[in-house]
Amino acid sequence: MNLQLSRPHRTRRLLTGAALLAMTLAIMPTIASAAIPHSGTGQINACYTVTSGALRVIDSEAGQACDSTERALSWPSAGTAATQYQTSAPVSLAAGAGGLTTVLPGPVLPAGHYDVTMGTMLNNPTSQADTLRCGLYNGAGGLLRGDAVSIPVGYSESTSITALVTLTASDRINVQCLHDGTTPSTGPRLQVYYANVVVRKIAQRF
């Protein structure tokens, strides 16, 4: 993606912002049957004629390309929706040390690159301090990104993780947690009081 235009031509830079987006949205209804935005990258591809300022959106998947008098432009498609999922109730963790508990299973996502943000609120109502480790895991239980926090007795702590995740095939991005200490099999358990994940597909991983 290259939206850099030469310094003296301020109007060209403006075309890559709100004006460019508005023009594209006006054009898109006439080409609704084409692969725009690109089905793999989520990008809108276009050609900009430097001399006249004309802009045309192209379907690169169909083999369309810019000619020698045009400059290729691309940008993320407008209105790309995020996938968001969260727990509906607190989740108690297993009593034993090191045992993973699936706190929040995610939906099946198609292969691609994703910007993922996870937030959790952790609660320790037990009689001993402990360290909780929560993270993003794929469907096979492989750790994608994790965080650890020590929680004294009677306290709550929040964690937040942001990660760039590449799925090479359709898969889930789940939230799983474990803790270091062994809590009694009866009585209060360590809790994930709340977990929330926001997943947004991106064109590429930088």
Residue pairs with C-beta under 8 A, 6 or more apart in sequence:
1 43
1 74
1 75
1 203
1 204
2 72
2 73
2 74
3 16
3 73
3 75
5 12
5 13
5 16
5 71
6 12
11 53
12 48
12 50
12 53
14 20
15 23
15 48
15 53
15 55
16 73
16 75
20 46
20 55
20 73
20 75
21 75
21 78
23 55
24 44
24 46
24 55
24 57
24 78
25 78
27 56
27 57
28 36
28 57
31 57
31 59
34 59
34 62
35 59
35 60
35 61
35 62
36 44
36 45
36 57
36 59
37 43
37 44
37 77
38 44
38 45
38 60
38 61
39 61
40 61
40 112
41 203
41 204
42 76
42 77
42 80
42 201
42 202
42 203
43 74
43 75
43 76
43 77
43 203
44 57
44 74
44 75
44 76
44 77
44 78
45 57
45 58
45 59
45 60
45 72
45 73
45 74
46 55
46 56
46 57
46 58
46 72
46 73
46 74
47 55
47 56
47 58
47 65
47 66
47 67
47 70
47 71
47 72
47 73
48 54
48 55
48 70
48 71
48 72
48 73
49 55
49 69
49 70
49 71
50 69
50 70
50 71
51 69
55 73
58 64
58 65
58 66
65 72
66 72
74 203
76 202
76 203
80 200
80 201
82 198
82 199
82 200
83 107
83 109
83 198
83 199
83 200
84 196
84 197
84 198
84 199
85 104
85 106
85 107
85 196
85 197
86 104
86 194
86 195
86 196
86 197
87 103
87 104
87 192
87 194
87 195
87 196
90 123
90 191
90 192
90 193
90 194
91 101
91 103
91 104
91 191
91 192
91 195
92 101
92 189
92 190
92 191
93 99
93 101
93 132
93 177
93 178
93 179
93 189
93 190
93 191
93 192
94 100
94 101
94 178
94 189
95 182
95 183
95 184
95 185
95 189
96 182
97 178
97 179
97 180
97 181
97 182
98 178
98 179
98 180
99 178
100 137
100 141
100 176
100 177
100 178
101 176
101 177
101 178
101 192
102 174
102 175
102 176
103 120
103 134
103 174
103 175
103 176
103 177
103 192
103 195
104 174
104 175
104 195
104 197
105 172
105 174
106 172
106 173
106 174
106 175
106 197
106 199
107 172
108 139
108 170
108 171
108 172
109 167
109 170
109 171
109 172
109 173
109 199
109 201
110 167
110 170
111 167
111 168
111 169
111 170
111 171
112 166
112 167
112 201
112 202
113 164
113 165
113 166
113 167
113 201
113 202
113 203
113 204
113 205
114 164
114 165
114 166
114 167
114 173
114 199
114 200
114 201
114 202
115 162
115 163
115 164
115 199
115 200
115 201
115 202
116 136
116 144
116 145
116 161
116 162
116 163
116 164
116 165
116 173
116 197
116 198
116 199
116 200
117 160
117 161
117 162
117 197
117 198
118 134
118 135
118 136
118 145
118 159
118 160
118 161
118 162
118 163
118 175
118 195
118 196
118 197
119 158
119 159
119 160
119 161
119 194
119 195
119 196
119 197
120 134
120 158
120 159
120 160
120 175
120 177
120 192
120 194
120 195
120 196
121 156
121 157
121 158
121 192
121 193
121 194
121 195
122 132
122 134
122 149
122 151
122 156
122 157
122 158
122 159
122 177
122 190
122 191
122 192
122 193
123 151
123 156
123 190
123 191
123 192
123 193
124 130
124 132
124 151
124 152
124 153
124 154
124 155
124 156
124 190
124 191
125 154
125 188
125 189
125 190
125 191
126 153
126 183
126 184
126 187
126 188
126 189
126 190
127 153
127 187
127 188
128 153
128 181
128 183
129 150
129 151
129 152
129 153
129 181
130 150
130 151
130 179
130 180
130 181
130 183
130 190
131 148
131 149
131 150
131 151
131 179
131 180
131 181
132 148
132 149
132 151
132 157
132 177
132 178
132 179
132 190
133 146
133 147
133 148
133 177
133 178
133 179
133 180
134 146
134 147
134 159
134 161
134 175
134 176
134 177
134 192
134 195
135 143
135 144
135 145
135 146
135 147
135 161
135 175
135 176
135 177
136 143
136 144
136 145
136 146
136 161
136 163
136 165
136 173
136 174
136 175
136 197
137 143
137 144
137 173
137 174
137 175
137 176
138 144
138 167
138 171
138 172
138 173
138 174
139 171
139 172
139 174
140 171
141 176
144 163
144 165
144 173
145 161
145 163
145 165
146 161
147 159
147 160
147 161
149 157
149 159
151 157
151 190
156 193
164 202
164 205
165 173
166 205
167 173
173 197
173 199
175 192
175 195
175 197
177 192
179 190
183 189
183 190
